[in-house]
Amino acid sequence: MAARIDHIETSGTFSLDGGTWDVDNNVWIVGDDGEAVVIDAAHDAGAIAEAVGGRRLAAIVSTHGHDDHIDAAPELKARTGAPVLLHPDDLMLWKQKHPDASPDGDLSDGQVITVAGTDLHVLHTPGHSPGAVCLYAPDLGTVFSGDTLFNGGPGATGRSFSDFPTIITSIRERLLTLPADTEVRTGHGPSTTIGAEAPHLEEWIARGH
């Protein structure tokens, strides 16, 4: 059986630079009836574990280290035994939320995570945070963009450890080069496609945020 994509939405808060905001997060689960990976263990380990069900959880992949994308990761690991993976450039963000725990493995550009016979290619896409990554699944015609690219433009770059020119470079060189019909499954809000977003790059640059 080919891998499928399951989705749940969880709700909680995002805190950085002394502020806290209510957020709804997309949690993506890629796998078949036997095994799966979770992309971004946000807010509710119980709900995520229920969505995984009886499948073996091979990994908990973090697109970046902001607390709303990793807050449930240690508990989900405790429930399932799955390793938590994060790009090392975001370890300082992880430690703000989980000072007494560490990820179990590093994500790196070009790394391939295989689940249910489907390859997830790790694309390092800094800008929203230094260690932000996207996961491209060519067999599924999908890229999981975390908070790098949304329906309507790039992720936010107004807080610590973020940079607008860097995220624009990441989007231009790593994402907009993917096939136009690639579905972009985002960290928050509705999905989009590469083809729908690509024509707006210059608008985003002119807007500067």
C-alpha positions as a Python dict, from the first residue, in 0.01 Angstrom:
ca = {
    (1, 'M'): (0, 0, 0),
    (2, 'A'): (134, 344, -91),
    (3, 'A'): (189, 602, 177),
    (4, 'R'): (-98, 835, 253),
    (5, 'I'): (-116, 1171, 425),
    (6, 'D'): (-332, 1216, 734),
    (7, 'H'): (-393, 1554, 892),
    (8, 'I'): (-514, 1684, 1224),
    (9, 'E'): (-527, 2037, 1360),
    (10, 'T'): (-426, 2112, 1717),
    (11, 'S'): (-456, 2433, 1914),
    (12, 'G'): (-236, 2599, 2172),
    (13, 'T'): (0, 2893, 2203),
    (14, 'F'): (319, 3024, 2047),
    (15, 'S'): (560, 3217, 2268),
    (16, 'L'): (874, 3409, 2169),
    (17, 'D'): (1040, 3738, 2258),
    (18, 'G'): (814, 3784, 2561),
    (19, 'G'): (484, 3755, 2376),
    (20, 'T'): (231, 3472, 2358),
    (21, 'W'): (-28, 3415, 2086),
    (22, 'D'): (-306, 3160, 2035),
    (23, 'V'): (-238, 2941, 1732),
    (24, 'D'): (-385, 2649, 1540),
    (25, 'N'): (-125, 2411, 1396),
    (26, 'N'): (-137, 2156, 1119),
    (27, 'V'): (5, 1817, 1215),
    (28, 'W'): (84, 1593, 918),
    (29, 'I'): (118, 1215, 940),
    (30, 'V'): (274, 1031, 646),
    (31, 'G'): (266, 652, 626),
    (32, 'D'): (63, 341, 556),
    (33, 'D'): (-125, 101, 783),
    (34, 'G'): (200, -26, 936),
    (35, 'E'): (425, 271, 998),
    (36, 'A'): (422, 650, 992),
    (37, 'V'): (615, 967, 1064),
    (38, 'V'): (469, 1274, 1233),
    (39, 'I'): (563, 1617, 1101),
    (40, 'D'): (548, 1873, 1384),
    (41, 'A'): (421, 1741, 1718),
    (42, 'A'): (212, 2043, 1810),
    (43, 'H'): (23, 2096, 2137),
    (44, 'D'): (-162, 1767, 2190),
    (45, 'A'): (37, 1444, 2210),
    (46, 'G'): (-275, 1245, 2290),
    (47, 'A'): (-460, 1356, 1978),
    (48, 'I'): (-155, 1291, 1762),
    (49, 'A'): (-100, 946, 1912),
    (50, 'E'): (-467, 865, 1851),
    (51, 'A'): (-430, 968, 1486),
    (52, 'V'): (-122, 747, 1450),
    (53, 'G'): (-318, 462, 1604),
    (54, 'G'): (-152, 122, 1619),
    (55, 'R'): (111, 206, 1360),
    (56, 'R'): (481, 208, 1441),
    (57, 'L'): (590, 571, 1463),
    (58, 'A'): (928, 583, 1291),
    (59, 'A'): (1011, 948, 1364),
    (60, 'I'): (881, 1278, 1493),
    (61, 'V'): (1014, 1533, 1245),
    (62, 'S'): (1027, 1900, 1348),
    (63, 'T'): (1020, 2155, 1065),
    (64, 'H'): (1170, 2409, 1307),
    (65, 'G'): (1220, 2479, 1673),
    (66, 'H'): (943, 2726, 1758),
    (67, 'D'): (759, 2603, 2064),
    (68, 'D'): (422, 2557, 1894),
    (69, 'H'): (577, 2298, 1661),
    (70, 'I'): (769, 2101, 1926),
    (71, 'D'): (579, 2141, 2252),
    (72, 'A'): (422, 1793, 2238),
    (73, 'A'): (730, 1617, 2097),
    (74, 'P'): (878, 1480, 2423),
    (75, 'E'): (543, 1342, 2537),
    (76, 'L'): (475, 1187, 2197),
    (77, 'K'): (820, 1029, 2211),
    (78, 'A'): (744, 894, 2559),
    (79, 'R'): (420, 741, 2431),
    (80, 'T'): (563, 588, 2113),
    (81, 'G'): (939, 555, 2149),
    (82, 'A'): (988, 746, 1824),
    (83, 'P'): (1299, 963, 1790),
    (84, 'V'): (1257, 1340, 1765),
    (85, 'L'): (1450, 1498, 1476),
    (86, 'L'): (1543, 1867, 1447),
    (87, 'H'): (1793, 2069, 1247),
    (88, 'P'): (2076, 2160, 1489),
    (89, 'D'): (2063, 2529, 1397),
    (90, 'D'): (1733, 2549, 1589),
    (91, 'L'): (1857, 2380, 1905),
    (92, 'M'): (1858, 2713, 2091),
    (93, 'L'): (1484, 2748, 2022),
    (94, 'W'): (1419, 2391, 2134),
    (95, 'K'): (1604, 2455, 2459),
    (96, 'Q'): (1383, 2755, 2537),
    (97, 'K'): (1087, 2516, 2553),
    (98, 'H'): (1255, 2194, 2666),
    (99, 'P'): (1568, 2288, 2865),
    (100, 'D'): (1600, 1941, 3017),
    (101, 'A'): (1545, 1738, 2698),
    (102, 'S'): (1720, 1716, 2365),
    (103, 'P'): (1621, 1596, 2018),
    (104, 'D'): (1734, 1244, 1937),
    (105, 'G'): (1879, 1318, 1596),
    (106, 'D'): (1975, 1593, 1355),
    (107, 'L'): (1809, 1686, 1030),
    (108, 'S'): (2041, 1794, 748),
    (109, 'D'): (1995, 1925, 398),
    (110, 'G'): (1972, 1641, 148),
    (111, 'Q'): (1882, 1382, 411),
    (112, 'V'): (1616, 1133, 305),
    (113, 'I'): (1366, 990, 551),
    (114, 'T'): (1185, 686, 412),
    (115, 'V'): (848, 575, 546),
    (116, 'A'): (614, 320, 390),
    (117, 'G'): (834, 314, 80),
    (118, 'T'): (802, 690, 33),
    (119, 'D'): (1103, 924, 47),
    (120, 'L'): (1085, 1255, 232),
    (121, 'H'): (1370, 1479, 117),
    (122, 'V'): (1491, 1729, 377),
    (123, 'L'): (1536, 2080, 234),
    (124, 'H'): (1712, 2325, 466),
    (125, 'T'): (1513, 2649, 422),
    (126, 'P'): (1637, 2902, 679),
    (127, 'G'): (1471, 3239, 727),
    (128, 'H'): (1172, 3187, 955),
    (129, 'S'): (1431, 3031, 1183),
    (130, 'P'): (1794, 2930, 1121),
    (131, 'G'): (1720, 2558, 1120),
    (132, 'A'): (1387, 2560, 937),
    (133, 'V'): (1339, 2271, 697),
    (134, 'C'): (1078, 2158, 445),
    (135, 'L'): (1010, 1796, 354),
    (136, 'Y'): (958, 1718, -15),
    (137, 'A'): (781, 1396, -108),
    (138, 'P'): (800, 1373, -490),
    (139, 'D'): (602, 1047, -501),
    (140, 'L'): (316, 1223, -323),
    (141, 'G'): (346, 1550, -517),
    (142, 'T'): (373, 1734, -186),
    (143, 'V'): (607, 1953, 12),
    (144, 'F'): (554, 2002, 385),
    (145, 'S'): (662, 2362, 426),
    (146, 'G'): (638, 2419, 800),
    (147, 'D'): (632, 2796, 848),
    (148, 'T'): (856, 2876, 549),
    (149, 'L'): (583, 2916, 286),
    (150, 'F'): (211, 2968, 337),
    (151, 'N'): (-96, 3015, 124),
    (152, 'G'): (-29, 3383, 50),
    (153, 'G'): (340, 3422, 112),
    (154, 'P'): (645, 3358, 326),
    (155, 'G'): (644, 3286, 695),
    (156, 'A'): (694, 3563, 949),
    (157, 'T'): (1041, 3708, 996),
    (158, 'G'): (979, 3981, 1252),
    (159, 'R'): (1106, 3798, 1560),
    (160, 'S'): (1436, 3672, 1697),
    (161, 'F'): (1650, 3440, 1484),
    (162, 'S'): (1454, 3521, 1166),
    (163, 'D'): (1554, 3709, 851),
    (164, 'F'): (1345, 3820, 555),
    (165, 'P'): (1611, 3814, 278),
    (166, 'T'): (1710, 3464, 392),
    (167, 'I'): (1356, 3325, 375),
    (168, 'I'): (1310, 3478, 29),
    (169, 'T'): (1628, 3307, -90),
    (170, 'S'): (1512, 2977, 59),
    (171, 'I'): (1174, 3002, -111),
    (172, 'R'): (1318, 3109, -444),
    (173, 'E'): (1595, 2851, -460),
    (174, 'R'): (1452, 2553, -274),
    (175, 'L'): (1073, 2566, -311),
    (176, 'L'): (977, 2758, -624),
    (177, 'T'): (1205, 2524, -822),
    (178, 'L'): (971, 2232, -742),
    (179, 'P'): (705, 2128, -996),
    (180, 'A'): (422, 2383, -1018),
    (181, 'D'): (156, 2129, -924),
    (182, 'T'): (334, 2037, -600),
    (183, 'E'): (92, 2076, -311),
    (184, 'V'): (228, 2290, -27),
    (185, 'R'): (105, 2156, 306),
    (186, 'T'): (173, 2430, 557),
    (187, 'G'): (230, 2456, 930),
    (188, 'H'): (-80, 2671, 976),
    (189, 'G'): (-385, 2739, 763),
    (190, 'P'): (-488, 2609, 421),
    (191, 'S'): (-267, 2432, 170),
    (192, 'T'): (-163, 2585, -162),
    (193, 'T'): (54, 2490, -460),
    (194, 'I'): (394, 2600, -580),
    (195, 'G'): (232, 2725, -900),
    (196, 'A'): (-15, 2940, -709),
    (197, 'E'): (255, 3109, -502),
    (198, 'A'): (541, 3147, -751),
    (199, 'P'): (398, 3446, -945),
    (200, 'H'): (388, 3655, -627),
    (201, 'L'): (755, 3641, -532),
    (202, 'E'): (833, 3995, -646),
    (203, 'E'): (527, 4127, -460),
    (204, 'W'): (655, 3972, -139),
    (205, 'I'): (998, 4123, -191),
    (206, 'A'): (849, 4465, -257),
    (207, 'R'): (638, 4433, 57),
    (208, 'G'): (949, 4339, 249),
    (209, 'H'): (784, 4118, 511),
}
